[in-house]
Amino acid sequence: MDFSHSATAADYLGRVSDFVRTEIEPVEPEYHRALHASADPWTVLPVIGELKAKAQDQGLWNLFLPDTERGAGLSNVEYAPLAEQMGRSFIAPEVFNCNAPDTGNMEVLLQYGSPEQQEQWLAPLLRGEIRSAFCMTEPAVASSDATNMAATAVVKSDEIVINGRKWWSTGVGHPNCKFVIFMGLTDPEADRHRRHSMVLVPIDTEGVKVERMLSVFGHRDEPYGHGEVSFTDVRVPLSNVIAGPGRGFEIAQGRLGPGRIHHCMRLIGLAERSLGLACARASQREAFGKPLANLGGNRERIAKARIAINQARLLVLHTAWLLDTEGLAGARSEVSQIKVAVPNMALEVIDMAIQLHGAAGLSEDFPLAAAYSGARSLRLADGPDEVHMGLVARHELAAYKNG
């Protein structure tokens, strides 16, 4: 294993880091103030378009895609440090057209989409002209098991008819969200991994209704948001099914490997930013005649945070290397390991930073409360800890199955 940056990756890393530091971080505080003060926070402020245009002009666009024609052609190991830099900012992923769930949806369309689907939906996503959402999780069933999904997508002649309710559909609140990928039950009698289908559904199709936008610890994540969406006798052409009926579970599993690398590396960037804020606060603030860094066990807490971040980063890079060299089949345990380890690490680091900031850490004056909300959400998104630890344990115990 060699985690040193290739010349191409090093060039991208330097340019992305510089762009985040000089173009995004200086305007982000005012961006959030303006968005939250707006009468309609579900809008795209002009600064986002300006930053996206600059990023695209500099070739910092679709960096997550390993496809050399449509993206930067980087491996998972090469892209990982770029995702970490983007994770330092709440808006950077969209600025570089590398934000979830669009990244996962683009990967699905690139790998499984028909030429017509790619022309209609993938091309404008790649250009950053539209946004999308992913409708999988349901309020009525335990959605950590993808085969549980009960909302239906039934083939009727040359159409597919969709009924059901989804929630935590990230991105559905964005004003430029034009379609969702819907996972529904097509054949309840088939093998449990061949029962479901993924369908492209334009958001303005009759019968699609965003019932409400959900909050996480009071944060609504505008303008992207997490919505509860109902589908009532929604009819779309059969050609909107991705890769054909019954392949939903297969697509869902293939979608999650690189996506979890992206999530975890962005979260490491957020942990790094939180640690930086903690160190600045501990060095500049005094109590009882001493800098906060010299009170209690704060030096040890800072040291442990540094160690934990570095450990997590190496685990994610190792997983990225396995995905590059062996594919998802050779990295399933490691993908689950990072999904448990990184959000838990980030929560500890962010919590420590909040504590050093005192009451200010709970306010909107610092990004820590929103960071904590995001990190806590990720312990459930793409599967809760318990599911991933079950997979890791099953992998470990497999060698001992004969006693």
Secondary structure, DSSP 8 states (H G I E B T S, - for coil): ---S--HHHHHHHHHHHHHIIIIITTTHHHHHHHHHHSS--SS--HHHHHHHHHHHHTT-SSTT---TTTS----HHHHHHHHHHHTTSSSHHHHTT--TTHHHHHHHHHHH--HHHIIIIIHHHHTTS-EEEEE---TTS-TTSGGG---EEEEETTEEEEEEEEEEEETTTSTTEEEEEEEEE--TTS-TTSSEEEEEEETTSTTEEEEEEE-BTTB--TTT-EEEEEEEEEEEEGGGBSSSTT-HHHHHHHHHHHHHHHHHHHHHHHHHHHHHHHHHHHHH-EETTEEGGGSTTHHHHHHHHHHHHHHHHHHHHHHHHHHHHH-GGGTHHHHHHHHHHHHHHHHHHHHHHHHHHGGGGGSTTSTHHHHHHHHHHHTTTTS-HHHHHHHHHHHHHGGGTT-
